[in-house]
Amino acid sequence: MSEKNSETKELRDKLFAKKKNGFFRMNDEELSACDAFCEKYKKFLDNAKTEREAVKAAVAMLEEKGFKEYKSGMKLEAGDKIYRNNRGKAVLMAIIGTEPIETGVRLCAAHIDSPRLDLKQHPLYEDNEMALFKTHYYGGIKKYQWTAMPLSLHGVIVKADGSEVCVTIGEDDNDPVFCITDLLPHLATEQMKRNLAQGIKGEELNIVIGSRPFKNDESSESVKLNILNILFEKYGITESDFISAELEAVPAFKAKDIGFDRSMIGSYGHDDRVCAYTALSATLDCENPKHTVVTVLTDKEETGSDGNTGLCSSYLKYFIEDIAEALGSNGRTVLSASQCLSADVNAAFDPTFPDVTERNNCAYINKGVCVTKFTGARGKSGTSDASAEFVGRVRLLLDKENVIWQTGELGKVDMGGGGTVAAYIANLNVDTIDVGVPVLSMHAPYEIVSKIDVYMAYRAFAVFIAD
């Protein structure tokens, strides 16, 4: 190489932004740690397909690490590990730091709900000797993606006497599964004239659950009767008990490696359990932090974060206020000095559909955890937009700790966009920025992430809460 070319290369290395594939920036030991971490993540995905199951799994992991359930008024001191379960659908955890609480907390926030199909309150019906469930989709989905694939049923039923029945059907190899039918191409001439959004309509997302009548009964609705009899024998429920049930239909398949090189993971629910698991794991591995660490795994993000288990609720603020009071301070002072990584996914560049992204400002598979300064839709509507000062602090920290990271936006300016929980935390006067994993096929029943990006998300949360 000539001296001139050498000088040019040196200048490029010095001045250009680094966009190298993370594989070339990791040694064999780091890659092995990455793969081992992702094996645990895949197990979490399979065991936590709903927000309730994610809370149950998280609480078990917390208690195994010595976390105690927190009650208001408990005395706290440095090193204490506590958690609070919010109605079985969201969970908060904290490790009390050695610094005064007035210096603020290091907060990580991810959501554990994912797009799915919920059963209606009167879901069961019979039509032409087939039994089906009526559904209402939860979160933003492409409805046609949910047909002609195996579904499992998860949730809880509160019976007339107040007792609860937990339901998980379709995950064990010996379980039946369920399915939404679609038209065969031969008879779909009129259907295929619909636009893509209407290819399958909401009221056509009906789940097939049975076809055999009750014994030799040839009366009307005998198939429905047979299904109700099966449910009564197994769970002791009647048709009226569906009124007080939360039952969710989700894909029945397991998390699996993607690609000949096994470099990616395909699964339902990466959005946002990939950030929930990495933030949770970083918290579990944290020992003797300087600043108090608070991590929240929240519900309802996919429908706007409303409700008492979503982050428009005050339950996060109340938790921090309780901690502040127990340590002789007040919540307003603590929140105003706090910093937050809002842990949510971003769209990965898809070479099959390149036109929706702007290549200089989108996230890529294998280039590390994605730092998203702002979200929103067109004109940054609905975003908190992190300050340059806080972006600079996060950038400096990740570089210092050799965390592989990149920046990204959710598509071209006029293409759409989306939101996260960041704005609701920033509204509490907390410095907040989105940090998460790039995802292919986001909001589909089967999403794809890179193992390198998953591991770097874990490392980002770990160095943030330890700083």
C-alpha positions as CSV (number, residue, x, y, z in Angstrom):
1,M,0.0,0.0,0.0
2,S,1.4,3.4,-1.0
3,E,2.1,6.0,1.7
4,K,-0.8,8.2,0.3
5,N,-3.3,5.3,0.5
6,S,-2.1,4.5,4.0
7,E,-2.7,8.1,5.1
8,T,-6.2,8.0,3.5
9,K,-7.1,4.8,5.3
10,E,-5.8,6.2,8.6
11,L,-7.9,9.3,8.1
12,R,-11.0,7.3,7.2
13,D,-10.6,5.1,10.3
14,K,-10.3,8.3,12.4
15,L,-13.1,10.3,10.9
16,F,-15.8,7.9,9.5
17,A,-18.4,6.3,11.7
18,K,-17.7,2.6,12.4
19,K,-20.3,0.3,10.8
20,K,-18.5,-3.0,10.9
21,N,-20.3,-6.3,11.4
22,G,-20.1,-7.2,15.1
23,F,-18.7,-10.7,14.3
24,F,-15.3,-9.1,13.4
25,R,-15.2,-7.2,16.6
26,M,-15.6,-10.2,18.9
27,N,-13.1,-12.9,19.9
28,D,-13.9,-16.6,20.2
29,E,-14.5,-16.3,23.9
30,E,-17.1,-13.5,23.5
31,L,-18.8,-15.4,20.7
32,S,-19.1,-18.5,22.9
33,A,-20.5,-16.4,25.7
34,C,-23.0,-14.8,23.3
35,D,-24.2,-18.2,22.1
36,A,-24.5,-19.6,25.6
37,F,-26.5,-16.5,26.7
38,C,-28.9,-17.0,23.7
39,E,-29.6,-20.6,24.6
40,K,-31.0,-19.4,28.0
41,Y,-33.0,-16.7,26.2
42,K,-34.6,-19.3,23.9
43,K,-35.8,-21.2,26.9
44,F,-37.3,-18.0,28.4
45,L,-39.1,-17.4,25.1
46,D,-40.7,-20.8,25.2
47,N,-41.8,-20.5,28.8
48,A,-43.0,-16.9,28.6
49,K,-45.4,-16.5,25.7
50,T,-47.7,-14.1,27.5
51,E,-47.2,-11.2,29.9
52,R,-48.5,-13.4,32.8
53,E,-46.1,-16.2,32.0
54,A,-43.2,-13.7,31.7
55,V,-43.9,-12.3,35.1
56,K,-44.1,-15.8,36.6
57,A,-40.8,-16.7,35.0
58,A,-39.1,-13.4,36.1
59,V,-40.3,-13.7,39.7
60,A,-38.9,-17.3,39.9
61,M,-35.5,-16.0,38.6
62,L,-35.6,-13.1,41.0
63,E,-36.3,-15.2,44.0
64,E,-33.6,-17.7,43.0
65,K,-31.2,-14.7,43.1
66,G,-32.3,-13.6,46.6
67,F,-34.8,-10.9,45.7
68,K,-37.6,-10.4,48.3
69,E,-41.1,-9.2,47.7
70,Y,-41.4,-5.6,48.7
71,K,-44.1,-4.2,50.8
72,S,-44.6,-0.5,51.5
73,G,-43.0,0.5,54.7
74,M,-40.2,-2.0,54.6
75,K,-36.8,-0.8,55.8
76,L,-34.1,-0.7,53.1
77,E,-30.3,-0.5,53.0
78,A,-27.5,-0.8,50.5
79,G,-27.4,-4.3,48.9
80,D,-31.1,-5.1,49.5
81,K,-32.8,-6.8,46.5
82,I,-36.5,-6.4,46.2
83,Y,-39.3,-6.8,43.7
84,R,-43.0,-6.0,43.3
85,N,-45.5,-8.0,41.3
86,N,-48.2,-5.8,39.8
87,R,-51.3,-7.9,39.4
88,G,-49.4,-10.8,37.8
89,K,-48.9,-8.8,34.6
90,A,-46.0,-6.5,35.3
91,V,-43.0,-6.7,37.6
92,L,-40.6,-4.2,39.1
93,M,-37.3,-5.0,40.8
94,A,-34.6,-3.0,42.5
95,I,-31.1,-3.3,44.0
96,I,-30.3,-0.6,46.6
97,G,-27.1,1.1,45.7
98,T,-24.3,2.5,47.9
99,E,-24.7,6.1,46.8
100,P,-27.4,8.3,48.4
101,I,-30.8,7.7,46.7
102,E,-30.8,11.5,45.9
103,T,-28.3,10.8,43.1
104,G,-31.0,9.1,41.2
105,V,-31.6,5.5,40.0
106,R,-30.4,3.7,36.9
107,L,-33.7,2.6,35.3
108,C,-34.3,0.0,32.6
109,A,-37.8,-0.4,31.2
110,A,-39.0,-3.1,28.8
111,H,-42.4,-4.5,27.9
112,I,-43.5,-8.2,28.1
113,D,-46.7,-8.1,26.1
114,S,-46.7,-9.0,22.4
115,P,-49.2,-8.8,19.5
116,R,-51.6,-11.8,19.7
117,L,-55.2,-12.8,19.4
118,D,-57.4,-12.5,22.5
119,L,-60.7,-14.4,22.9
120,K,-63.8,-12.4,23.0
121,Q,-66.0,-12.5,26.2
122,H,-68.5,-14.8,24.4
123,P,-66.1,-16.6,22.1
124,L,-67.5,-20.1,21.6
125,Y,-70.0,-20.8,18.8
126,E,-71.0,-23.6,16.4
127,D,-71.5,-23.2,12.7
128,N,-72.3,-26.1,10.4
129,E,-71.1,-28.6,12.9
130,M,-67.8,-27.0,13.6
131,A,-66.9,-25.3,16.9
132,L,-64.9,-22.1,16.8
133,F,-63.6,-19.2,19.0
134,K,-64.2,-15.6,18.1
135,T,-61.1,-13.4,18.6
136,H,-60.1,-9.8,18.9
137,Y,-56.5,-9.0,17.8
138,Y,-54.2,-7.3,20.3
139,G,-51.6,-4.8,19.1
140,G,-50.6,-4.1,15.5
141,I,-50.7,-7.2,13.3
142,K,-50.9,-8.2,9.6
143,K,-54.1,-10.3,10.0
144,Y,-53.3,-12.6,7.1
145,Q,-50.1,-13.8,8.8
146,W,-52.2,-15.5,11.6
147,T,-54.0,-18.0,9.3
148,A,-53.1,-21.6,8.5
149,M,-50.6,-22.1,11.3
150,P,-50.7,-23.9,14.7
151,L,-51.8,-21.9,17.7
152,S,-51.7,-22.5,21.4
153,L,-54.0,-21.1,24.0
154,H,-52.7,-19.5,27.2
155,G,-54.3,-17.6,30.1
156,V,-56.5,-17.5,33.1
157,I,-60.2,-18.2,33.8
158,V,-61.9,-16.8,36.9
159,K,-64.9,-19.0,37.6
160,A,-68.2,-18.0,39.1
161,D,-67.1,-18.9,42.6
162,G,-64.0,-16.7,42.3
163,S,-61.5,-19.5,41.9
164,E,-58.9,-19.3,39.1
165,V,-57.9,-21.8,36.4
166,C,-54.6,-21.4,34.5
167,V,-54.7,-22.7,30.9
168,T,-51.8,-23.7,28.6
169,I,-52.8,-25.9,25.7
170,G,-50.8,-26.5,22.6
171,E,-47.2,-26.3,23.9
172,D,-46.6,-29.9,25.0
173,D,-45.9,-32.4,22.2
174,N,-49.0,-34.4,23.3
175,D,-51.3,-31.4,23.3
176,P,-53.8,-30.5,20.5
177,V,-53.2,-27.2,18.7
178,F,-55.7,-24.8,17.1
179,C,-55.8,-23.0,13.8
180,I,-57.5,-20.3,11.8
181,T,-58.5,-21.4,8.3
182,D,-57.9,-19.6,5.0
183,L,-59.4,-20.1,1.5
184,L,-57.7,-22.4,-1.0
185,P,-56.4,-20.4,-4.0
186,H,-58.8,-22.2,-6.3
187,L,-61.8,-20.5,-4.5
188,A,-60.1,-17.2,-3.5
189,T,-60.7,-15.2,-6.6
190,E,-62.8,-12.6,-4.8
191,Q,-60.7,-12.6,-1.6
192,M,-57.6,-12.0,-3.6
193,K,-59.1,-8.8,-5.1
194,R,-59.1,-7.3,-1.6
195,N,-56.1,-5.1,-0.6
196,L,-53.5,-6.7,1.7
197,A,-54.9,-5.1,4.8
198,Q,-58.3,-6.6,4.2
199,G,-57.1,-10.0,2.8
200,I,-58.3,-11.4,6.1
201,K,-60.7,-9.3,8.1
202,G,-60.8,-9.1,11.9
203,E,-64.1,-11.0,12.1
204,E,-62.6,-13.8,10.0
205,L,-59.9,-14.6,12.6
206,N,-62.0,-17.4,14.0
207,I,-60.1,-20.3,15.6
208,V,-61.2,-23.9,14.8
209,I,-61.5,-25.9,18.1
210,G,-63.5,-29.0,17.3
211,S,-65.9,-30.9,15.0
212,R,-67.2,-34.0,16.8
213,P,-70.7,-33.8,18.3
214,F,-71.6,-34.8,21.8
215,K,-71.8,-38.6,21.8
216,N,-74.7,-39.7,19.5
217,D,-76.7,-36.5,20.1
218,E,-77.9,-35.0,16.7
219,S,-79.6,-32.0,18.2
220,S,-78.4,-28.4,17.3
221,E,-75.1,-27.2,18.7
222,S,-74.1,-30.7,19.7
223,V,-70.4,-29.9,18.7
224,K,-70.4,-26.9,20.9
225,L,-71.9,-29.0,23.7
226,N,-69.2,-31.6,23.3
227,I,-66.5,-28.9,23.6
228,L,-68.1,-27.4,26.7
229,N,-68.3,-30.8,28.2
230,I,-64.6,-31.4,27.6
231,L,-63.8,-28.1,29.2
232,F,-66.0,-28.8,32.1
233,E,-64.5,-32.2,32.8
234,K,-60.9,-30.8,32.5
235,Y,-61.3,-27.3,34.1
236,G,-64.7,-27.3,35.8
237,I,-65.8,-24.3,33.7
238,T,-69.1,-23.4,32.0
239,E,-69.7,-21.1,29.0
240,S,-70.4,-18.1,31.3
241,D,-66.9,-18.4,32.8
242,F,-65.4,-17.0,29.5
243,I,-66.8,-13.6,30.6
244,S,-64.2,-13.4,33.3
245,A,-61.3,-15.0,31.4
246,E,-58.2,-13.7,29.8
247,L,-57.3,-16.2,27.1
248,E,-54.7,-15.5,24.4
249,A,-54.0,-17.4,21.2
250,V,-50.3,-17.4,20.3
251,P,-48.1,-19.4,17.8
252,A,-47.5,-22.9,19.0
253,F,-44.0,-23.3,17.7
254,K,-40.7,-23.0,19.7
255,A,-37.8,-20.7,19.5
256,K,-35.2,-22.0,17.0
257,D,-31.9,-21.1,15.5
258,I,-32.1,-19.5,12.1
259,G,-29.6,-20.1,9.3
260,F,-26.9,-22.7,8.4
261,D,-24.6,-20.7,10.7
262,R,-27.1,-20.6,13.5
263,S,-26.4,-16.9,13.9
264,M,-30.0,-15.8,14.5
265,I,-33.1,-16.8,16.5
266,G,-36.6,-17.2,15.1
267,S,-39.5,-17.0,17.6
268,Y,-42.8,-15.5,18.5
269,G,-42.5,-12.5,20.9
270,H,-39.0,-11.1,20.4
271,D,-40.8,-7.7,20.6
272,D,-40.2,-7.0,23.4
273,R,-39.2,-10.0,25.4
274,V,-35.7,-9.8,23.9
275,C,-35.2,-6.5,25.7
276,A,-37.1,-7.7,28.8
277,Y,-34.9,-10.8,29.1
278,T,-31.6,-8.9,28.6
279,A,-32.6,-6.2,31.0
280,L,-33.7,-8.7,33.6
281,S,-30.5,-10.8,33.2
282,A,-28.4,-7.7,33.6
283,T,-30.2,-6.9,36.8
284,L,-29.9,-10.4,38.1
285,D,-26.1,-10.3,37.5
286,C,-25.6,-7.0,39.1
287,E,-23.8,-7.0,42.5
288,N,-23.2,-4.0,44.8
289,P,-24.2,-1.2,42.4
290,K,-23.2,2.4,43.1
291,H,-26.6,3.8,42.1
292,T,-29.8,2.1,43.0
293,V,-31.0,-0.1,40.1
294,V,-34.6,-0.3,39.1
295,T,-35.9,-2.5,36.3
296,V,-39.5,-2.6,35.2
297,L,-41.1,-5.2,32.9
298,T,-44.4,-3.7,31.9
299,D,-47.6,-4.7,30.2
300,K,-49.9,-3.0,27.6
301,E,-47.2,-1.3,25.5
302,E,-48.6,-2.8,22.3
303,T,-52.0,-1.1,22.9
304,G,-50.7,2.3,24.1
305,S,-49.5,1.6,27.7
306,D,-52.9,2.5,29.2
307,G,-54.4,0.6,32.1
308,N,-53.1,-0.1,35.6
309,T,-50.3,-2.5,34.4
310,G,-49.1,-0.2,31.6
311,L,-46.6,2.6,32.0
312,C,-49.2,5.3,31.6
313,S,-50.2,4.1,35.1
314,S,-48.4,5.5,38.2
315,Y,-47.2,2.1,39.5
316,L,-43.6,2.8,38.5
317,K,-43.6,6.2,40.1
318,Y,-45.2,4.9,43.3
319,F,-42.5,2.1,43.5
320,I,-39.7,4.7,43.3
321,E,-41.4,7.0,45.7
322,D,-41.7,4.1,48.2
323,I,-38.0,3.3,47.9
324,A,-37.1,7.0,48.2
325,E,-39.2,7.4,51.3
326,A,-37.7,4.3,52.9
327,L,-34.3,5.8,52.3
328,G,-35.2,9.2,53.7
329,S,-35.8,11.1,50.5
330,N,-38.7,11.9,48.2
331,G,-39.7,10.5,44.8
332,R,-39.6,13.8,43.0
333,T,-36.0,14.4,43.9
334,V,-35.0,10.9,43.0
335,L,-36.8,10.8,39.6
336,S,-35.4,14.2,38.6
337,A,-31.8,12.8,39.1
338,S,-32.5,9.5,37.4
339,Q,-31.4,8.1,34.0
340,C,-33.3,5.5,32.0
341,L,-32.7,3.0,29.1
342,S,-36.1,2.4,27.6
343,A,-35.5,-1.1,26.3
344,D,-37.5,-1.7,23.1
345,V,-36.7,-3.1,19.7
346,N,-36.2,-1.4,16.4
347,A,-36.7,-2.4,12.8
348,A,-33.7,-4.1,11.2
349,F,-32.8,-3.4,7.6
350,D,-34.4,-6.0,5.4
351,P,-32.7,-6.5,2.0
352,T,-35.9,-7.9,0.5
353,F,-37.8,-4.7,1.4
354,P,-35.2,-1.9,1.3
355,D,-37.4,0.9,0.2
356,V,-39.0,1.6,3.6
357,T,-35.7,2.4,5.4
358,E,-33.1,5.1,5.0
359,R,-29.8,3.2,4.9
360,N,-27.7,5.8,6.7
361,N,-30.1,5.9,9.7
362,C,-31.5,2.4,10.2
363,A,-30.4,-0.6,12.3
364,Y,-28.7,-3.7,10.8
365,I,-28.5,-7.3,11.9
366,N,-25.2,-8.2,13.6
367,K,-24.1,-4.6,14.2
368,G,-25.0,-4.5,17.9
369,V,-27.6,-3.0,20.2
370,C,-29.5,-0.1,18.6
371,V,-29.6,3.3,20.3
372,T,-32.7,5.2,19.2
373,K,-32.6,8.9,20.0
374,F,-36.2,9.5,19.0
375,T,-39.2,7.5,17.9
376,G,-42.6,8.8,17.0
377,A,-44.4,9.0,13.6
378,R,-43.8,11.8,11.1
379,G,-42.7,15.1,12.7
380,K,-41.5,13.0,15.7
381,S,-45.0,12.9,17.0
382,G,-45.2,11.0,20.3
383,T,-41.5,10.9,21.0
384,S,-39.5,12.1,24.0
385,D,-36.4,12.8,21.9
386,A,-33.3,12.3,24.1
387,S,-31.1,15.3,24.6
388,A,-27.6,15.5,23.0
389,E,-26.1,15.5,26.5
390,F,-27.7,12.2,27.4
391,V,-27.0,10.6,24.1
392,G,-23.3,11.7,24.5
393,R,-23.2,10.1,28.0
394,V,-24.6,6.8,26.7
395,R,-22.3,6.8,23.7
396,L,-19.2,7.4,25.9
397,L,-20.2,4.6,28.2
398,L,-20.8,2.0,25.5
399,D,-17.6,2.8,23.8
400,K,-15.6,2.7,27.0
401,E,-17.0,-0.7,27.9
402,N,-16.5,-2.1,24.3
403,V,-20.2,-2.7,23.8
404,I,-21.0,-3.0,20.1
405,W,-23.8,-0.6,19.2
406,Q,-25.4,1.3,16.4
407,T,-28.1,3.9,15.9
408,G,-31.4,3.5,14.1
409,E,-34.8,4.9,13.3
410,L,-38.1,3.2,12.6
411,G,-38.3,3.6,8.9
412,K,-38.2,6.6,6.5
413,V,-39.6,9.9,7.8
414,D,-42.9,9.6,5.9
415,M,-43.3,5.8,6.1
416,G,-44.9,5.6,9.5
417,G,-42.9,5.1,12.7
418,G,-43.9,3.9,16.1
419,G,-43.7,4.5,19.8
420,T,-42.2,3.0,23.0
421,V,-42.6,3.5,26.7
422,A,-39.8,6.1,26.7
423,A,-42.1,9.1,26.5
424,Y,-44.0,8.0,29.7
425,I,-40.8,7.7,31.7
426,A,-39.4,11.0,30.3
427,N,-42.6,12.7,31.4
428,L,-41.5,11.9,35.0
429,N,-38.5,14.3,34.4
430,V,-36.1,11.3,33.8
431,D,-33.3,11.4,31.2
432,T,-34.5,8.6,28.8
433,I,-33.4,7.0,25.6
434,D,-34.4,3.9,23.7
435,V,-31.9,1.1,23.5
436,G,-32.9,-2.3,22.0
437,V,-32.4,-5.1,19.5
438,P,-33.0,-4.8,15.7
439,V,-35.8,-7.2,14.6
440,L,-36.7,-8.6,11.2
441,S,-40.4,-9.3,10.6
442,M,-41.4,-7.3,13.7
443,H,-45.0,-8.0,14.9
444,A,-45.2,-11.1,12.8
445,P,-46.0,-14.4,14.5
446,Y,-42.4,-15.4,13.8
447,E,-39.7,-12.7,14.3
448,I,-35.9,-12.9,13.8
449,V,-33.1,-11.4,15.8
450,S,-29.3,-11.7,15.7
451,K,-27.6,-13.5,18.6
452,I,-24.8,-10.9,18.6
453,D,-27.3,-8.1,18.9
454,V,-29.1,-9.9,21.8
455,Y,-25.9,-10.3,23.7
456,M,-24.8,-6.7,23.1
457,A,-28.2,-5.6,24.5
458,Y,-27.5,-7.5,27.7
459,R,-24.0,-6.0,27.9
460,A,-25.4,-2.5,27.3
461,F,-27.9,-2.8,30.2
462,A,-25.2,-4.4,32.4
463,V,-22.7,-1.5,32.0
464,F,-25.4,1.1,32.3
465,I,-26.7,-0.1,35.7
466,A,-23.2,-0.7,37.0
467,D,-21.9,2.8,36.0
